[in-house]
C-alpha cells in the first residue's frame, strides 16, 4: 500500500506542485492559481508557492470550501488565498452564481475560475491533474512504490487506486504498466475506481471534451460524462470531476485498465470499518478502493494463492472528520 497520507499536502502532489511553482517563479510570475476539490492539491500548491517565494490563489470547489474548512485553513497557513468556486472574482463565476447562488461547484468550474483569474491578472495557472506534465512529476511516487515492493520481494497482481482527474492513480500505476508494455506482456490487473455519482470510469463516453466548465482550455480526448454533467455534492470532493486523464483514458480504451464505480453510502461505511481495523482514518476519496478489495478477495477460491494488491492510499481523513460526523450522525 503506497501511503500518501503522511503529509498534509500528500507526497505525490507535492512532487508536482513544487516543480510547477518553481518554474512559474523562474518565469517571472508574481503568483500562481489552481483548483482544488478536497483540498489536497491546493495544499500542495500553497506549500510549493511558499517554498518558492511566490503567491498562490486557490479556487476550492464550493461544497468542499464549506464542508472541509480545515483543508482551507491549512492552505491559508501556507500563505495561500483560498476562494470558493464558483467565484465572484471571475466573470464566468459571477454569472453562474447569479443564476444559482448556492451552486455546489465542481473541479471543472474551479479549473475555469483559476484559468480565467490567471489570464485576467497576469498570473500562471498550475494544473493539478489530467495533463501529462503534472502526471510526469508525480510518477516518482509510483517509481518509489515499485522499488519498495521489489526490495521486500513482492510483485503485485493488482494495481488499484481512486480517480478524480486521474493523476493520483496514473502516478502510481504508470511505472508498473510502463515496464509491462515495454516487455510486450501486461499480466497485472490495473483497475481505477471512481464515484458512482460521477460514473465516468464505467459509463463515460470516449470522446473530445473540455477540461474546464467555461470552455477556456483546448478539448482533450477522455472518458467523460460531459462538461455540463451536474455532479452531486458528495463528500469525496477530489472525485468530483467529469472526465479521466487522456493517458489513462487511452489505456482504458485499449483494454489495459479497467474501471469500477462505488456509491458514497457504501464507501463511507467501508471507511469506518477500515478505521476500526487499521487504526488509520482514510480520506473519503481513498476509501473508494475498499469495495474493490473486497470483490477481489471474494474471487479467491479455497486453496488459491492469495493475490498481492498494490493500493495507492491517496490521503488521510483527519481533515474530513466533519464530513464523517455529518454522514454517521456523530454527536
C-alpha positions as CSV (number, residue, x, y, z in Angstrom):
1,X,0.0,0.0,0.0
2,X,1.5,3.3,-1.1
3,X,0.7,5.7,1.8
4,X,0.1,9.3,0.6
5,X,-1.5,10.4,3.9
6,X,1.6,11.0,6.0
7,X,1.9,14.7,4.9
8,X,-0.8,17.3,4.8
9,X,-0.1,18.1,1.2
10,X,0.3,14.5,0.0
11,X,3.7,13.4,-1.4
12,X,2.7,12.7,-5.0
13,X,1.0,16.1,-5.3
14,X,3.9,18.0,-3.7
15,X,6.3,16.5,-6.2
16,X,4.4,18.2,-9.0
17,X,3.4,21.4,-7.1
18,X,7.0,22.3,-6.0
19,X,8.2,21.8,-9.6
20,X,5.4,23.9,-11.2
21,X,5.6,26.7,-8.7
22,X,9.4,26.8,-9.1
23,X,9.1,27.2,-12.9
24,X,6.4,29.8,-12.5
25,X,8.6,31.9,-10.2
26,X,11.6,31.5,-12.6
27,X,9.4,32.7,-15.4
28,X,8.7,35.9,-13.5
29,X,5.2,35.3,-12.3
30,X,4.1,37.1,-9.2
31,X,1.5,34.4,-8.3
32,X,0.0,31.1,-9.4
33,X,-3.6,30.0,-9.5
34,X,-5.0,26.5,-9.2
35,X,-8.1,24.5,-8.5
36,X,-8.7,22.0,-5.7
37,X,-11.6,19.6,-4.8
38,X,-11.0,18.1,-1.4
39,X,-8.1,20.5,-0.8
40,X,-5.0,18.2,-1.0
41,X,-3.8,19.6,-4.3
42,X,-4.5,23.1,-3.2
43,X,-2.4,22.4,-0.1
44,X,0.4,21.1,-2.2
45,X,0.4,24.2,-4.4
46,X,0.2,26.5,-1.4
47,X,3.2,24.8,0.1
48,X,5.1,24.8,-3.2
49,X,4.4,28.5,-3.6
50,X,5.6,29.2,-0.1
51,X,8.8,27.3,-0.6
52,X,9.5,29.1,-3.9
53,X,8.5,32.6,-2.7
54,X,5.5,33.2,-4.9
55,X,1.9,34.0,-4.2
56,X,-1.0,31.5,-4.6
57,X,-4.7,31.8,-5.3
58,X,-6.5,28.5,-4.8
59,X,-10.1,28.1,-6.1
60,X,-11.8,25.5,-4.0
61,X,-15.0,23.7,-5.0
62,X,-17.8,25.4,-3.1
63,X,-19.2,22.2,-1.4
64,X,-15.7,21.4,-0.1
65,X,-14.9,25.0,0.8
66,X,-17.9,24.9,3.1
67,X,-17.6,21.3,4.2
68,X,-13.8,21.0,4.7
69,X,-12.8,24.2,6.5
70,X,-9.6,22.7,7.9
71,X,-8.3,22.0,4.5
72,X,-8.8,25.7,3.7
73,X,-7.1,26.7,7.0
74,X,-4.1,24.5,6.1
75,X,-3.7,26.3,2.7
76,X,-4.0,29.7,4.5
77,X,-1.3,28.6,7.0
78,X,1.0,28.1,4.0
79,X,0.1,31.6,2.8
80,X,-2.4,31.0,0.0
81,X,-5.5,33.0,-0.7
82,X,-8.4,30.5,-0.9
83,X,-11.6,31.3,-2.8
84,X,-14.9,29.4,-3.1
85,X,-15.7,28.3,-6.6
86,X,-17.8,29.3,-8.5
87,X,-16.1,32.6,-7.6
88,X,-17.2,36.2,-7.6
89,X,-13.7,37.0,-8.7
90,X,-14.3,35.9,-12.3
91,X,-16.8,37.0,-14.8
92,X,-18.0,33.5,-15.6
93,X,-18.2,32.5,-11.9
94,X,-20.2,35.6,-11.1
95,X,-22.6,34.9,-13.9
96,X,-23.1,31.3,-12.7
97,X,-23.7,32.5,-9.1
98,X,-26.3,35.0,-10.2
99,X,-28.2,32.1,-11.9
100,X,-27.7,29.8,-8.9
101,X,-26.3,31.4,-5.7
102,X,-25.9,28.0,-3.9
103,X,-24.2,26.2,-6.7
104,X,-22.1,23.3,-5.2
105,X,-19.3,23.8,-7.8
106,X,-17.1,21.2,-9.4
107,X,-13.5,20.7,-10.3
108,X,-14.3,21.7,-13.9
109,X,-15.7,25.0,-12.7
110,X,-12.8,25.5,-10.3
111,X,-10.3,24.9,-13.1
112,X,-12.1,27.5,-15.2
113,X,-12.1,30.1,-12.3
114,X,-8.3,29.5,-11.8
115,X,-7.5,29.8,-15.5
116,X,-9.7,33.0,-16.0
117,X,-8.2,34.7,-12.9
118,X,-4.7,34.0,-14.1
119,X,-5.4,35.3,-17.6
120,X,-7.0,38.5,-16.3
121,X,-4.5,39.3,-13.6
122,X,-1.1,38.2,-15.1
123,X,-0.6,35.0,-13.0
124,X,0.4,31.5,-14.0
125,X,-2.1,28.7,-13.9
126,X,-0.8,25.5,-12.3
127,X,-2.7,22.4,-13.3
128,X,-3.4,19.7,-10.7
129,X,-4.4,16.7,-12.7
130,X,-5.3,15.2,-16.1
131,X,-2.4,16.6,-18.2
132,X,0.9,14.9,-18.9
133,X,3.3,17.3,-17.3
134,X,1.5,17.0,-13.9
135,X,1.4,13.2,-14.1
136,X,5.1,13.0,-15.1
137,X,6.3,14.8,-12.0
138,X,4.0,12.7,-9.8
139,X,5.2,9.4,-11.1
140,X,8.1,9.5,-8.7
141,X,5.7,8.1,-6.2
142,X,5.0,5.1,-8.3
143,X,8.7,4.6,-9.0
144,X,9.4,4.5,-5.3
145,X,6.5,2.2,-4.6
146,X,7.6,-0.2,-7.3
147,X,11.2,-0.2,-5.9
148,X,10.0,-0.8,-2.3
149,X,7.9,-3.8,-3.4
150,X,11.0,-5.2,-5.2
151,X,13.1,-4.8,-2.0
152,X,10.6,-6.9,0.0
153,X,10.2,-9.5,-2.8
154,X,6.6,-8.7,-3.7
155,X,5.1,-8.4,-7.1
156,X,1.5,-7.1,-7.3
157,X,-1.2,-8.9,-9.1
158,X,-3.5,-5.9,-8.9
159,X,-2.6,-2.2,-9.1
160,X,-5.5,-0.1,-7.9
161,X,-6.4,3.4,-6.8
162,X,-9.1,6.1,-6.9
163,X,-9.6,8.5,-9.8
164,X,-10.7,12.1,-9.8
165,X,-8.9,13.6,-12.8
166,X,-6.5,10.7,-12.8
167,X,-3.1,11.9,-11.6
168,X,-3.1,10.0,-8.3
169,X,-3.7,6.7,-9.9
170,X,-1.6,7.4,-13.0
171,X,1.3,8.5,-10.8
172,X,1.1,5.2,-9.0
173,X,0.3,2.8,-11.9
174,X,2.4,4.1,-14.8
175,X,5.8,2.9,-13.6
176,X,4.3,-0.6,-13.3
177,X,2.3,-0.7,-16.5
178,X,5.1,1.1,-18.4
179,X,7.5,-1.7,-17.7
180,X,5.0,-4.3,-18.8
181,X,4.1,-2.5,-22.0
182,X,7.8,-2.3,-22.8
183,X,8.1,-6.0,-22.4
184,X,5.1,-6.8,-24.6
185,X,3.1,-8.6,-21.9
186,X,0.7,-7.0,-19.4
187,X,-0.2,-9.6,-16.8
188,X,-1.2,-7.4,-13.8
189,X,-4.7,-6.2,-13.4
190,X,-4.9,-2.4,-13.4
191,X,-8.2,-1.0,-12.0
192,X,-9.1,2.6,-11.4
193,X,-12.0,3.4,-9.1
194,X,-14.4,6.4,-9.2
195,X,-17.5,7.6,-7.5
196,X,-20.8,6.1,-8.8
197,X,-22.3,9.7,-8.6
198,X,-19.8,10.7,-11.4
199,X,-19.7,7.5,-13.4
200,X,-17.0,8.5,-15.9
201,X,-14.8,5.4,-15.5
202,X,-17.7,3.0,-16.1
203,X,-20.3,4.8,-18.2
204,X,-18.3,7.8,-19.7
205,X,-18.0,8.2,-23.5
206,X,-14.5,8.2,-25.0
207,X,-14.5,11.5,-27.0
208,X,-13.2,15.0,-27.0
209,X,-14.5,17.2,-24.3
210,X,-13.5,20.4,-22.5
211,X,-11.4,20.0,-19.3
212,X,-13.0,23.2,-17.7
213,X,-16.6,24.3,-17.4
214,X,-16.1,27.7,-19.0
215,X,-14.5,26.2,-22.1
216,X,-11.3,28.2,-21.9
217,X,-8.9,25.3,-22.4
218,X,-8.4,23.1,-25.5
219,X,-10.5,19.9,-25.7
220,X,-8.9,16.6,-24.8
221,X,-9.9,13.1,-25.7
222,X,-11.1,11.5,-22.5
223,X,-13.7,9.2,-21.0
224,X,-16.2,11.8,-19.9
225,X,-19.8,12.2,-18.6
226,X,-19.8,15.6,-20.2
227,X,-18.6,19.0,-19.1
228,X,-22.2,20.0,-18.3
229,X,-22.9,17.0,-16.1
230,X,-24.4,18.1,-12.8
231,X,-22.2,16.5,-10.2
232,X,-23.9,15.9,-6.8
233,X,-22.3,17.4,-3.7
234,X,-20.7,14.2,-2.4
235,X,-18.1,14.2,0.4
236,X,-15.3,12.9,-1.9
237,X,-14.6,16.3,-3.3
238,X,-11.5,15.1,-5.1
239,X,-13.5,12.7,-7.3
240,X,-16.0,15.4,-8.4
241,X,-14.6,15.7,-11.9
242,X,-16.4,14.9,-15.1
243,X,-13.5,13.2,-17.0
244,X,-10.5,10.9,-16.9
245,X,-6.9,11.9,-17.9
246,X,-6.2,11.3,-21.6
247,X,-3.4,8.9,-20.9
248,X,-5.5,6.8,-18.6
249,X,-8.4,7.0,-21.0
250,X,-6.3,5.8,-23.9
251,X,-5.0,2.8,-21.9
252,X,-8.6,2.0,-20.8
253,X,-9.8,2.2,-24.4
254,X,-7.2,-0.4,-25.4
255,X,-8.2,-2.7,-22.5
256,X,-5.2,-2.3,-20.3
257,X,-7.0,-0.6,-17.5
258,X,-10.5,-1.4,-16.1
259,X,-12.9,0.9,-14.2
260,X,-15.2,0.5,-11.2
261,X,-17.6,2.9,-9.5
262,X,-19.0,2.7,-6.0
263,X,-21.7,4.8,-4.2
264,X,-20.9,7.2,-1.4
265,X,-23.0,5.4,1.3
266,X,-21.2,2.1,0.7
267,X,-17.8,3.8,0.6
268,X,-18.3,5.7,3.9
269,X,-19.2,2.6,5.8
270,X,-16.1,0.8,4.4
271,X,-14.0,3.8,5.6
272,X,-15.3,3.4,9.1
273,X,-14.6,-0.4,9.1
274,X,-11.1,0.2,7.8
275,X,-10.5,2.8,10.6
276,X,-11.6,0.3,13.2
277,X,-9.4,-2.5,11.9
278,X,-6.2,-0.5,10.9
279,X,-6.5,2.5,13.3
280,X,-5.9,4.8,10.4
281,X,-8.7,7.1,9.1
282,X,-8.8,7.3,5.3
283,X,-9.9,10.1,3.1
284,X,-13.4,9.5,1.5
285,X,-11.7,9.5,-1.9
286,X,-9.2,6.9,-0.9
287,X,-11.9,4.7,0.7
288,X,-13.4,4.0,-2.8
289,X,-10.9,1.2,-3.2
290,X,-12.1,-0.8,-0.3
291,X,-15.2,-2.3,-2.0
292,X,-12.9,-3.4,-4.9
293,X,-10.5,-5.1,-2.5
294,X,-13.5,-7.0,-1.0
295,X,-14.5,-8.1,-4.6
296,X,-11.0,-9.3,-5.3
297,X,-10.9,-11.2,-2.0
298,X,-14.3,-12.8,-2.7
299,X,-13.0,-14.1,-6.0
300,X,-10.2,-16.1,-4.4
301,X,-11.1,-19.8,-4.2
302,X,-10.1,-22.0,-1.2
303,X,-6.5,-23.3,-1.8
304,X,-5.7,-20.5,-4.3
305,X,-2.7,-18.3,-3.8
306,X,-3.7,-15.0,-2.2
307,X,-3.2,-12.1,-4.6
308,X,-0.9,-9.2,-3.9
309,X,-2.8,-5.9,-4.2
310,X,-0.9,-2.7,-4.5
311,X,-3.0,0.3,-3.5
312,X,-2.4,4.0,-3.9
313,X,-3.6,5.2,-0.5
314,X,-4.1,8.8,-1.6
315,X,-4.9,10.6,1.6
316,X,-5.7,10.6,5.3
317,X,-9.2,11.6,6.6
318,X,-8.3,13.7,9.7
319,X,-9.4,16.8,7.8
320,X,-12.5,15.1,6.7
321,X,-13.9,14.3,10.2
322,X,-16.6,16.9,9.8
323,X,-17.9,15.0,6.8
324,X,-17.7,11.7,8.5
325,X,-19.5,13.1,11.6
326,X,-22.3,14.5,9.4
327,X,-22.7,11.2,7.5
328,X,-22.7,9.0,10.6
329,X,-24.6,11.4,12.8
330,X,-21.9,11.7,15.4
331,X,-22.7,13.9,18.4
